[in-house]
Structures are given as structure tokens and as C-alpha cells.
């Protein structure tokens, strides 16, 4: 089952203290459902006491510095080429799955349909840019691999910066 929430940007305001978060400051965000709608709350690190029990997600971030230029993301064609190449590498299924979700999120690929077979869930993805269709097997990455997958994705997208 896939659930897609529109998550607002950082409010730059600590929900616990009310003070403005400073550029470069570490903060935590939570996502909770209220009246069936997702609500994001940002909290400075010194006020953070952990995610509430009813949080459906939480994450740690840093307020961007105003003087920092936006990082240059990897070109779409590079990401698509890698996605296609990874289809031939079964040991990279988890990384390909995460990359596929990113490509959907960035609207490079579109989810056409989801099928279920004996091996699990299969997504059929369309690429309007290339007029091609791809299959992506849904995986559940091992929690021990999550940090490694995140680091690989950061290196891919931002060149390791």
C-alpha cells in the first residue's frame, strides 16, 4: 500500500518554543494526522524530546544557510540511465527501488499501475521524456542498510557534498 502526503516546507519556527530557527541550526520535524490531514511540526534540537506516539514520520534536518547557493542535482538523464542499468543487477534491487521512488517524486517517472504476483508488488512506471515503460519491484530495504542507501543517494544526487 502506498500513501502519498503533501508535506509542507519547514516553517522555520520551533513548535515548542515559538522562536525562529536560525540558518545552519539543526531541527527535527514530525508528521502527524489531524482530522485526516497531515500536519508538520518543526522543533529546535534543544526542545526535541522525541517523536510523539501518534507521529507517522519524523526526521532531522538543518535550516539552510541564506548565503549558500542551491546544490546542483544530478541531471535527469544520468539518473534515468542509472535506473535502467540497475535493472540488470539483482543485488542492487533496494537501491534501484529507492532511486525509482525518487524519480517518481521528482516527476521524471509516473506510476502507471501496481500489480501483485507471487514475488510481491511490481510497479509499472512510465517515462514521458523517453516514451518508455519500466517495471520496478517493490522491496523492503534492511534497516541496517538504510544509512548506506541514504549515503549512496546523497553522493549520486549531490556529488558527495
OpenMM code with the backbone's topology and positions (N, CA, C; nanometers):
from openmm import Vec3, app, unit

residues = "UNK UNK UNK UNK UNK UNK UNK UNK UNK UNK UNK UNK UNK UNK UNK UNK UNK UNK UNK UNK UNK UNK UNK UNK UNK UNK UNK UNK UNK UNK UNK UNK UNK UNK UNK UNK UNK UNK UNK UNK UNK UNK UNK UNK UNK UNK UNK UNK UNK UNK UNK UNK UNK UNK UNK UNK UNK UNK UNK UNK UNK UNK UNK UNK UNK UNK UNK UNK UNK UNK UNK UNK UNK UNK UNK UNK UNK UNK UNK UNK UNK UNK UNK UNK UNK UNK UNK UNK UNK UNK UNK UNK UNK UNK UNK UNK UNK UNK UNK UNK UNK UNK UNK UNK UNK UNK UNK UNK UNK UNK UNK UNK UNK UNK UNK UNK UNK UNK UNK UNK UNK UNK UNK UNK UNK UNK UNK UNK UNK UNK UNK UNK UNK UNK UNK UNK UNK UNK UNK UNK UNK UNK UNK UNK UNK UNK UNK UNK UNK UNK UNK UNK UNK UNK UNK UNK UNK UNK UNK UNK UNK".split()
positions = [
    Vec3(0.0840, -0.1172, 0.0000),
    Vec3(0.0000, 0.0000, 0.0000),
    Vec3(0.0887, 0.1237, 0.0000),
    Vec3(0.0589, 0.2165, -0.0890),
    Vec3(0.1337, 0.3404, -0.0981),
    Vec3(0.0460, 0.4549, -0.0513),
    Vec3(0.1019, 0.5395, 0.0342),
    Vec3(0.0307, 0.6573, 0.0810),
    Vec3(0.1181, 0.7762, 0.0454),
    Vec3(0.0586, 0.8737, -0.0193),
    Vec3(0.1329, 0.9915, -0.0627),
    Vec3(0.0780, 1.1134, 0.0095),
    Vec3(0.1643, 1.1814, 0.0857),
    Vec3(0.1253, 1.3021, 0.1574),
    Vec3(0.1970, 1.4207, 0.0976),
    Vec3(0.1289, 1.5320, 0.0892),
    Vec3(0.1943, 1.6578, 0.0565),
    Vec3(0.2456, 1.7139, 0.1887),
    Vec3(0.3753, 1.7247, 0.2008),
    Vec3(0.4361, 1.7746, 0.3240),
    Vec3(0.4824, 1.9176, 0.2995),
    Vec3(0.4427, 2.0076, 0.3872),
    Vec3(0.4806, 2.1478, 0.3727),
    Vec3(0.6300, 2.1663, 0.3991),
    Vec3(0.6815, 2.2804, 0.3559),
    Vec3(0.8213, 2.3132, 0.3824),
    Vec3(0.8381, 2.3492, 0.5296),
    Vec3(0.9631, 2.3546, 0.5715),
    Vec3(0.9945, 2.3913, 0.7091),
    Vec3(0.9349, 2.5290, 0.7408),
    Vec3(0.8709, 2.5374, 0.8563),
    Vec3(0.8098, 2.6641, 0.8985),
    Vec3(0.9152, 2.7635, 0.9470),
    Vec3(1.0345, 2.7117, 0.9784),
    Vec3(1.1433, 2.7908, 1.0370),
    Vec3(1.1037, 2.8492, 1.1718),
    Vec3(1.0064, 2.7855, 1.2341),
    Vec3(0.9556, 2.8280, 1.3645),
    Vec3(0.9505, 2.7033, 1.4530),
    Vec3(1.0088, 2.7099, 1.5732),
    Vec3(1.0042, 2.5972, 1.6657),
    Vec3(0.8628, 2.5864, 1.7231),
    Vec3(0.8003, 2.4705, 1.7051),
    Vec3(0.6642, 2.4494, 1.7547),
    Vec3(0.6601, 2.4475, 1.9073),
    Vec3(0.7697, 2.4093, 1.9721),
    Vec3(0.7721, 2.4003, 2.1184),
    Vec3(0.7969, 2.5364, 2.1845),
    Vec3(0.8934, 2.6128, 2.1325),
    Vec3(0.9300, 2.7396, 2.1976),
    Vec3(0.8741, 2.8624, 2.1257),
    Vec3(0.8404, 2.8480, 1.9978),
    Vec3(0.7895, 2.9609, 1.9209),
    Vec3(0.8976, 3.0470, 1.8581),
    Vec3(1.0232, 3.0193, 1.8895),
    Vec3(1.1301, 3.1027, 1.8350),
    Vec3(1.1639, 3.0642, 1.6914),
    Vec3(1.2247, 3.1568, 1.6204),
    Vec3(1.2641, 3.1350, 1.4819),
    Vec3(1.3912, 3.0507, 1.4777),
    Vec3(1.3922, 2.9518, 1.3893),
    Vec3(1.5100, 2.8669, 1.3717),
    Vec3(1.6140, 2.9425, 1.2887),
    Vec3(1.7390, 2.9369, 1.3314),
    Vec3(1.8467, 3.0112, 1.2665),
    Vec3(1.9074, 2.9312, 1.1517),
    Vec3(1.9588, 2.9997, 1.0497),
    Vec3(2.0289, 2.9286, 0.9425),
    Vec3(2.1425, 2.8445, 0.9988),
    Vec3(2.1533, 2.7199, 0.9506),
    Vec3(2.2558, 2.6281, 0.9977),
    Vec3(2.2166, 2.5501, 1.1223),
    Vec3(2.1026, 2.5829, 1.1821),
    Vec3(2.0577, 2.5170, 1.3051),
    Vec3(1.9936, 2.3817, 1.2739),
    Vec3(2.0234, 2.2834, 1.3589),
    Vec3(1.9620, 2.1515, 1.3477),
    Vec3(1.8235, 2.1560, 1.4096),
    Vec3(1.7291, 2.0915, 1.3428),
    Vec3(1.5929, 2.0832, 1.3951),
    Vec3(1.5332, 1.9473, 1.3594),
    Vec3(1.4234, 1.9128, 1.4223),
    Vec3(1.3520, 1.7886, 1.3967),
    Vec3(1.2118, 1.8226, 1.3489),
    Vec3(1.1596, 1.7399, 1.2602),
    Vec3(1.0241, 1.7580, 1.2093),
    Vec3(0.9440, 1.6312, 1.2339),
    Vec3(0.8163, 1.6486, 1.2616),
    Vec3(0.7262, 1.5348, 1.2757),
    Vec3(0.6103, 1.5527, 1.1792),
    Vec3(0.5518, 1.4411, 1.1419),
    Vec3(0.4324, 1.4413, 1.0584),
    Vec3(0.3268, 1.3616, 1.1338),
    Vec3(0.2141, 1.4284, 1.1597),
    Vec3(0.1039, 1.3660, 1.2334),
    Vec3(-0.0247, 1.3882, 1.1553),
    Vec3(-0.1199, 1.2988, 1.1733),
    Vec3(-0.2507, 1.3159, 1.1110),
    Vec3(-0.3437, 1.3825, 1.2102),
    Vec3(-0.4063, 1.4905, 1.1664),
    Vec3(-0.5061, 1.5605, 1.2467),
    Vec3(-0.6278, 1.5812, 1.1591),
    Vec3(-0.7399, 1.5263, 1.2007),
    Vec3(-0.8643, 1.5311, 1.1228),
    Vec3(-0.8413, 1.4736, 0.9832),
    Vec3(-0.7563, 1.3702, 0.9762),
    Vec3(-0.7308, 1.3030, 0.8494),
    Vec3(-0.6338, 1.3733, 0.7572),
    Vec3(-0.5757, 1.4849, 0.8017),
    Vec3(-0.4826, 1.5601, 0.7179),
    Vec3(-0.3443, 1.5622, 0.7821),
    Vec3(-0.2381, 1.5530, 0.6995),
    Vec3(-0.1030, 1.5560, 0.7557),
    Vec3(-0.0664, 1.6956, 0.8065),
    Vec3(-0.0088, 1.7001, 0.9262),
    Vec3(0.0355, 1.8261, 0.9856),
    Vec3(0.1837, 1.8112, 1.0213),
    Vec3(0.2637, 1.9047, 0.9725),
    Vec3(0.4066, 1.9044, 1.0005),
    Vec3(0.4354, 2.0015, 1.1135),
    Vec3(0.5232, 1.9584, 1.2052),
    Vec3(0.5700, 2.0458, 1.3131),
    Vec3(0.7225, 2.0387, 1.3167),
    Vec3(0.7848, 2.1548, 1.3277),
    Vec3(0.9302, 2.1640, 1.3354),
    Vec3(0.9687, 2.2028, 1.4773),
    Vec3(1.0777, 2.1445, 1.5266),
    Vec3(1.1193, 2.1669, 1.6653),
    Vec3(1.2715, 2.1791, 1.6712),
    Vec3(1.3213, 2.2831, 1.7378),
    Vec3(1.4657, 2.3005, 1.7515),
    Vec3(1.5238, 2.1837, 1.8319),
    Vec3(1.6510, 2.1579, 1.8123),
    Vec3(1.7160, 2.0418, 1.8746),
    Vec3(1.7096, 2.0473, 2.0271),
    Vec3(1.7243, 2.1666, 2.0865),
    Vec3(1.7244, 2.1724, 2.2336),
    Vec3(1.5863, 2.1470, 2.2948),
    Vec3(1.4801, 2.1654, 2.2183),
    Vec3(1.3444, 2.1394, 2.2675),
    Vec3(1.2946, 1.9984, 2.2307),
    Vec3(1.3685, 1.9285, 2.1452),
    Vec3(1.3264, 1.7971, 2.0956),
    Vec3(1.3290, 1.6939, 2.2088),
    Vec3(1.2167, 1.6282, 2.2304),
    Vec3(1.2048, 1.5245, 2.3336),
    Vec3(1.1670, 1.3904, 2.2705),
    Vec3(1.1816, 1.3804, 2.1416),
    Vec3(1.1460, 1.2587, 2.0690),
    Vec3(1.0117, 1.2764, 2.0001),
    Vec3(0.9863, 1.1881, 1.9074),
    Vec3(0.8628, 1.1957, 1.8295),
    Vec3(0.7441, 1.1539, 1.9151),
    Vec3(0.6303, 1.2201, 1.9007),
    Vec3(0.5104, 1.1785, 1.9735),
    Vec3(0.4651, 1.0398, 1.9275),
    Vec3(0.3928, 0.9711, 2.0130),
    Vec3(0.3477, 0.8354, 1.9807),
    Vec3(0.2604, 0.8304, 1.8564),
    Vec3(0.1877, 0.9373, 1.8274),
    Vec3(0.0977, 0.9363, 1.7122),
    Vec3(0.1640, 0.9877, 1.5844),
    Vec3(0.2954, 1.0123, 1.5880),
    Vec3(0.3658, 1.0589, 1.4679),
    Vec3(0.3734, 0.9447, 1.3665),
    Vec3(0.3459, 0.9780, 1.2395),
    Vec3(0.3594, 0.8764, 1.1355),
    Vec3(0.4973, 0.8832, 1.0703),
    Vec3(0.5701, 0.9925, 1.0959),
    Vec3(0.7069, 1.0061, 1.0469),
    Vec3(0.7765, 1.1171, 1.1250),
    Vec3(0.9091, 1.1075, 1.1309),
    Vec3(0.9882, 1.2161, 1.1865),
    Vec3(1.1248, 1.2125, 1.1208),
    Vec3(1.1938, 1.3276, 1.1165),
    Vec3(1.3250, 1.3352, 1.0560),
    Vec3(1.4027, 1.4534, 1.1136),
    Vec3(1.5323, 1.4474, 1.0928),
    Vec3(1.6248, 1.5502, 1.1415),
    Vec3(1.6770, 1.6263, 1.0204),
    Vec3(1.6845, 1.7584, 1.0315),
    Vec3(1.7302, 1.8428, 0.9204),
    Vec3(1.8124, 1.9593, 0.9737),
    Vec3(1.8643, 2.0365, 0.8807),
    Vec3(1.9379, 2.1583, 0.9130),
    Vec3(1.8767, 2.2711, 0.8313),
    Vec3(1.8512, 2.3844, 0.8969),
    Vec3(1.7965, 2.5010, 0.8274),
    Vec3(1.9021, 2.5478, 0.7273),
    Vec3(1.8648, 2.5644, 0.5994),
    Vec3(1.9630, 2.6087, 0.5006),
    Vec3(2.0172, 2.7467, 0.5342),
    Vec3(2.1416, 2.7664, 0.5000),
    Vec3(2.2040, 2.8975, 0.5189),
    Vec3(2.1633, 2.9864, 0.4021),
    Vec3(2.1307, 3.1091, 0.4311),
    Vec3(2.0860, 3.2023, 0.3282),
    Vec3(2.1907, 3.2304, 0.2229),
    Vec3(2.3191, 3.2218, 0.2609),
    Vec3(2.4256, 3.2550, 0.1672),
    Vec3(2.4683, 3.1369, 0.0816),
    Vec3(2.4209, 3.0183, 0.1145),
    Vec3(2.4617, 2.9003, 0.0395),
    Vec3(2.3796, 2.8907, -0.0891),
    Vec3(2.4503, 2.8699, -0.1988),
    Vec3(2.3778, 2.8514, -0.3242),
    Vec3(2.3206, 2.7103, -0.3252),
    Vec3(2.2118, 2.6939, -0.3995),
    Vec3(2.1486, 2.5626, -0.4054),
    Vec3(2.2446, 2.4632, -0.4691),
    Vec3(2.2496, 2.3414, -0.4145),
    Vec3(2.3366, 2.2409, -0.4752),
    Vec3(2.2849, 2.2019, -0.6132),
    Vec3(2.3755, 2.1647, -0.6986),
    Vec3(2.3400, 2.1202, -0.8320),
    Vec3(2.3067, 1.9714, -0.8250),
    Vec3(2.1862, 1.9373, -0.8649),
    Vec3(2.1446, 1.7980, -0.8650),
    Vec3(2.1964, 1.7275, -0.9894),
    Vec3(2.2094, 1.5960, -0.9786),
    Vec3(2.2495, 1.5164, -1.0946),
    Vec3(2.1464, 1.5350, -1.2055),
    Vec3(2.1901, 1.5395, -1.3302),
    Vec3(2.0972, 1.5565, -1.4422),
    Vec3(1.9977, 1.4395, -1.4508),
    Vec3(1.8782, 1.4683, -1.4995),
    Vec3(1.7738, 1.3674, -1.5102),
    Vec3(1.8174, 1.2479, -1.5941),
    Vec3(1.8870, 1.2728, -1.7042),
    Vec3(1.9286, 1.1620, -1.7902),
    Vec3(2.0276, 1.0694, -1.7200),
    Vec3(2.1135, 1.1253, -1.6374),
    Vec3(2.2080, 1.0429, -1.5612),
    Vec3(2.1307, 0.9515, -1.4656),
    Vec3(2.0309, 1.0084, -1.3962),
    Vec3(1.9505, 0.9289, -1.3036),
    Vec3(1.8717, 0.8211, -1.3770),
    Vec3(1.8139, 0.8556, -1.4911),
    Vec3(1.7388, 0.7569, -1.5695),
    Vec3(1.8294, 0.6462, -1.6225),
    Vec3(1.9460, 0.6819, -1.6722),
    Vec3(2.0397, 0.5806, -1.7221),
    Vec3(2.0804, 0.4841, -1.6121),
    Vec3(2.1087, 0.5364, -1.4940),
    Vec3(2.1447, 0.4511, -1.3815),
    Vec3(2.0283, 0.3603, -1.3439),
    Vec3(1.9079, 0.4149, -1.3412),
    Vec3(1.7886, 0.3366, -1.3086),
    Vec3(1.7742, 0.2182, -1.4050),
    Vec3(1.7956, 0.2422, -1.5333),
    Vec3(1.7857, 0.1370, -1.6347),
    Vec3(1.8967, 0.0340, -1.6151),
    Vec3(2.0196, 0.0792, -1.5924),
    Vec3(2.1329, -0.0119, -1.5729),
    Vec3(2.1140, -0.1009, -1.4505),
    Vec3(2.0588, -0.0463, -1.3433),
    Vec3(2.0408, -0.1227, -1.2197),
    Vec3(1.9401, -0.2365, -1.2354),
    Vec3(1.8558, -0.2307, -1.3370),
    Vec3(1.7582, -0.3374, -1.3600),
    Vec3(1.8277, -0.4711, -1.3862),
    Vec3(1.9497, -0.4666, -1.4368),
    Vec3(2.0266, -0.5876, -1.4679),
    Vec3(2.1116, -0.6350, -1.3506),
    Vec3(2.0998, -0.5690, -1.2362),
    Vec3(2.1826, -0.6030, -1.1202),
    Vec3(2.0937, -0.6372, -1.0007),
    Vec3(2.0580, -0.7649, -0.9841),
    Vec3(1.9663, -0.8040, -0.8761),
    Vec3(2.0140, -0.7644, -0.7362),
    Vec3(2.1442, -0.7576, -0.7147),
    Vec3(2.1958, -0.7210, -0.5824),
    Vec3(2.1765, -0.5719, -0.5526),
    Vec3(2.1335, -0.4944, -0.6511),
    Vec3(2.1087, -0.3514, -0.6335),
    Vec3(1.9593, -0.3197, -0.6278),
    Vec3(1.8745, -0.4210, -0.6032),
    Vec3(1.7286, -0.4029, -0.6057),
    Vec3(1.6826, -0.2967, -0.5066),
    Vec3(1.7395, -0.2944, -0.3863),
    Vec3(1.6978, -0.1954, -0.2861),
    Vec3(1.7326, -0.0539, -0.3308),
    Vec3(1.8542, -0.0355, -0.3831),
    Vec3(1.8961, 0.0969, -0.4274),
    Vec3(1.8125, 0.1411, -0.5482),
    Vec3(1.7849, 0.0487, -0.6396),
    Vec3(1.7024, 0.0813, -0.7573),
    Vec3(1.5618, 0.1208, -0.7142),
    Vec3(1.5095, 0.0528, -0.6139),
    Vec3(1.3762, 0.0851, -0.5643),
    Vec3(1.3728, 0.2276, -0.5074),
    Vec3(1.4705, 0.2619, -0.4250),
    Vec3(1.4774, 0.3963, -0.3673),
    Vec3(1.4953, 0.5001, -0.4785),
    Vec3(1.5807, 0.4708, -0.5755),
    Vec3(1.6008, 0.5615, -0.6882),
    Vec3(1.4716, 0.5771, -0.7680),
    Vec3(1.3995, 0.4677, -0.7892),
    Vec3(1.2716, 0.4740, -0.8596),
    Vec3(1.1716, 0.5629, -0.7883),
    Vec3(1.1653, 0.5508, -0.6558),
    Vec3(1.0747, 0.6364, -0.5778),
    Vec3(1.1150, 0.7836, -0.5905),
    Vec3(1.2445, 0.8095, -0.5914),
    Vec3(1.2919, 0.9467, -0.6096),
    Vec3(1.2507, 1.0002, -0.7470),
    Vec3(1.2650, 0.9171, -0.8494),
    Vec3(1.2292, 0.9595, -0.9849),
    Vec3(1.0795, 0.9864, -0.9967),
    Vec3(0.9992, 0.9116, -0.9236),
    Vec3(0.8553, 0.9376, -0.9196),
    Vec3(0.8307, 1.0703, -0.8486),
    Vec3(0.8955, 1.0885, -0.7360),
    Vec3(0.8781, 1.2106, -0.6563),
    Vec3(0.9171, 1.3352, -0.7361),
    Vec3(1.0228, 1.3234, -0.8151),
    Vec3(1.0696, 1.4364, -0.8962),
    Vec3(0.9934, 1.4480, -1.0282),
    Vec3(0.8941, 1.3640, -1.0472),
    Vec3(0.8067, 1.3631, -1.1653),
    Vec3(0.8809, 1.3338, -1.2950),
    Vec3(0.9890, 1.2585, -1.2838),
    Vec3(1.0617, 1.2128, -1.4016),
    Vec3(0.9942, 1.0846, -1.4527),
    Vec3(0.9498, 1.0016, -1.3584),
    Vec3(0.8716, 0.8814, -1.3895),
    Vec3(0.7330, 0.8968, -1.3297),
    Vec3(0.6354, 0.8310, -1.3929),
    Vec3(0.4976, 0.8333, -1.3435),
    Vec3(0.4535, 0.6900, -1.3153),
    Vec3(0.3873, 0.6712, -1.2030),
    Vec3(0.3333, 0.5396, -1.1682),
    Vec3(0.2103, 0.5148, -1.2540),
    Vec3(0.2178, 0.4109, -1.3379),
    Vec3(0.1066, 0.3771, -1.4263),
    Vec3(0.0134, 0.2771, -1.3592),
    Vec3(0.0708, 0.1720, -1.3009),
    Vec3(-0.0104, 0.0722, -1.2315),
    Vec3(0.0760, -0.0053, -1.1335),
    Vec3(0.0091, -0.0735, -1.0438),
    Vec3(0.0753, -0.1608, -0.9471),
    Vec3(0.0117, -0.2984, -0.9593),
    Vec3(0.0958, -0.4005, -0.9706),
    Vec3(0.0482, -0.5391, -0.9798),
    Vec3(0.1068, -0.6180, -0.8642),
    Vec3(0.0384, -0.7256, -0.8311),
    Vec3(0.0875, -0.8165, -0.7285),
    Vec3(0.1028, -0.9529, -0.7923),
    Vec3(0.2186, -1.0163, -0.7683),
    Vec3(0.2406, -1.1527, -0.8148),
    Vec3(0.2989, -1.2340, -0.7006),
    Vec3(0.3431, -1.3552, -0.7290),
    Vec3(0.3944, -1.4442, -0.6242),
    Vec3(0.5173, -1.3853, -0.5544),
    Vec3(0.5930, -1.3031, -0.6243),
    Vec3(0.7149, -1.2454, -0.5675),
    Vec3(0.6895, -1.1150, -0.4928),
    Vec3(0.5678, -1.0613, -0.4997),
    Vec3(0.5370, -0.9373, -0.4293),
    Vec3(0.4762, -0.8334, -0.5204),
    Vec3(0.5041, -0.7081, -0.4881),
    Vec3(0.4438, -0.5960, -0.5594),
    Vec3(0.5357, -0.5472, -0.6708),
    Vec3(0.4772, -0.5218, -0.7869),
    Vec3(0.5518, -0.4713, -0.9023),
    Vec3(0.4853, -0.3424, -0.9486),
    Vec3(0.5649, -0.2372, -0.9646),
    Vec3(0.5136, -0.1105, -1.0157),
    Vec3(0.5504, -0.0982, -1.1634),
    Vec3(0.4584, -0.0473, -1.2397),
    Vec3(0.4841, -0.0176, -1.3803),
    Vec3(0.4966, 0.1338, -1.3894),
    Vec3(0.6119, 0.1793, -1.4358),
    Vec3(0.6431, 0.3216, -1.4408),
    Vec3(0.6564, 0.3685, -1.5845),
    Vec3(0.6054, 0.4857, -1.6129),
    Vec3(0.6168, 0.5459, -1.7456),
    Vec3(0.7155, 0.6609, -1.7401),
    Vec3(0.7910, 0.6732, -1.8480),
    Vec3(0.8814, 0.7873, -1.8626),
    Vec3(0.8368, 0.8664, -1.9849),
    Vec3(0.7589, 0.9729, -1.9648),
    Vec3(0.7133, 1.0532, -2.0784),
    Vec3(0.8290, 1.1124, -2.1588),
    Vec3(0.9362, 1.1441, -2.0913),
    Vec3(1.0531, 1.2055, -2.1550),
    Vec3(1.1134, 1.1138, -2.2616),
    Vec3(1.1167, 0.9828, -2.2328),
    Vec3(1.1753, 0.8851, -2.3248),
    Vec3(1.0699, 0.7984, -2.3944),
    Vec3(0.9444, 0.8173, -2.3566),
    Vec3(0.8358, 0.7367, -2.4104),
    Vec3(0.8641, 0.5871, -2.3896),
    Vec3(0.9037, 0.5528, -2.2657),
    Vec3(0.9363, 0.4148, -2.2297),
    Vec3(0.8627, 0.3767, -2.1035),
    Vec3(0.8513, 0.2445, -2.0819),
    Vec3(0.7875, 0.1897, -1.9635),
    Vec3(0.8886, 0.0999, -1.8924),
    Vec3(0.8887, 0.1048, -1.7601),
    Vec3(0.9797, 0.0245, -1.6798),
    Vec3(0.9010, -0.0482, -1.5717),
    Vec3(0.9550, -0.1608, -1.5279),
    Vec3(0.8984, -0.2312, -1.4138),
    Vec3(0.9925, -0.2138, -1.2962),
    Vec3(0.9329, -0.1966, -1.1799),
    Vec3(1.0116, -0.1781, -1.0577),
    Vec3(0.9525, -0.2649, -0.9484),
    Vec3(1.0324, -0.3580, -0.9000),
    Vec3(0.9902, -0.4461, -0.7918),
    Vec3(0.9998, -0.3703, -0.6608),
    Vec3(0.8914, -0.3673, -0.5845),
    Vec3(0.8917, -0.3042, -0.4522),
    Vec3(0.9726, -0.3922, -0.3574),
    Vec3(1.0623, -0.3307, -0.2840),
    Vec3(1.1443, -0.4039, -0.1871),
    Vec3(1.1300, -0.3380, -0.0507),
    Vec3(1.1745, -0.4081, 0.0495),
    Vec3(1.1818, -0.3535, 0.1844),
    Vec3(1.3277, -0.3604, 0.2268),
    Vec3(1.3999, -0.2484, 0.2128),
    Vec3(1.5428, -0.2500, 0.2488),
    Vec3(1.5628, -0.2880, 0.3956),
    Vec3(1.6674, -0.3611, 0.4197),
    Vec3(1.7065, -0.3996, 0.5544),
    Vec3(1.7359, -0.2718, 0.6336),
    Vec3(1.6794, -0.2583, 0.7548),
    Vec3(1.7050, -0.1368, 0.8336),
    Vec3(1.8543, -0.1074, 0.8538),
    Vec3(1.9357, -0.2122, 0.8525),
    Vec3(2.0797, -0.1921, 0.8691),
    Vec3(2.1407, -0.1261, 0.7446),
    Vec3(2.0739, -0.1355, 0.6296),
    Vec3(2.1246, -0.0778, 0.5059),
    Vec3(2.0762, 0.0644, 0.4833),
    Vec3(1.9806, 0.1097, 0.5596),
    Vec3(1.9166, 0.2384, 0.5341),
    Vec3(2.0172, 0.3522, 0.5262),
    Vec3(2.1082, 0.3599, 0.6215),
    Vec3(2.2058, 0.4690, 0.6209),
    Vec3(2.2974, 0.4608, 0.4992),
    Vec3(2.3364, 0.3384, 0.4634),
    Vec3(2.4209, 0.3202, 0.3453),
    Vec3(2.3463, 0.3628, 0.2188),
    Vec3(2.2192, 0.3268, 0.2085),
    Vec3(2.1389, 0.3685, 0.0928),
    Vec3(2.1259, 0.5209, 0.0873),
    Vec3(2.1040, 0.5825, 0.2022),
    Vec3(2.0943, 0.7288, 0.2080),
    Vec3(2.2241, 0.7931, 0.1604),
    Vec3(2.3368, 0.7416, 0.2065),
    Vec3(2.4659, 0.7991, 0.1701),
    Vec3(2.4911, 0.7850, 0.0207),
    Vec3(2.4589, 0.6683, -0.0342),
    Vec3(2.4753, 0.6474, -0.1789),
    Vec3(2.3870, 0.7441, -0.2583),
    Vec3(2.2654, 0.7660, -0.2096),
    Vec3(2.1732, 0.8567, -0.2792),
    Vec3(2.2254, 1.0000, -0.2736),
    Vec3(2.2783, 1.0419, -0.1605),
    Vec3(2.3345, 1.1763, -0.1459),
    Vec3(2.4525, 1.1934, -0.2422),
    Vec3(2.5396, 1.0937, -0.2480),
    Vec3(2.6540, 1.1011, -0.3383),
    Vec3(2.6101, 1.1074, -0.4839),
    Vec3(2.5056, 1.0310, -0.5167),
    Vec3(2.4540, 1.0319, -0.6539),
    Vec3(2.3952, 1.1670, -0.6890),
    Vec3(2.3115, 1.2196, -0.6001),
    Vec3(2.2393, 1.3426, -0.6295),
    Vec3(2.3253, 1.4679, -0.6214),
    Vec3(2.4112, 1.4720, -0.5216),
    Vec3(2.4856, 1.5954, -0.4944),
    Vec3(2.6363, 1.5825, -0.5146),
    Vec3(2.6798, 1.4727, -0.5697),
    Vec3(2.8215, 1.4544, -0.5920),
    Vec3(2.9006, 1.4338, -0.4649),
    Vec3(2.8348, 1.3896, -0.3562),
    Vec3(2.9021, 1.3592, -0.2315),
    Vec3(2.9187, 1.4777, -0.1397),
    Vec3(2.8755, 1.5969, -0.1808),
    Vec3(2.8895, 1.7161, -0.0960),
    Vec3(2.7893, 1.7140, 0.0166),
] * unit.nanometer
topology = app.Topology()
chain = topology.addChain("A")
for resn in residues:
    res = topology.addResidue(resn, chain)
    for name in ("N", "CA", "C"):
        topology.addAtom(name, app.Element.getBySymbol(name[0]), res)
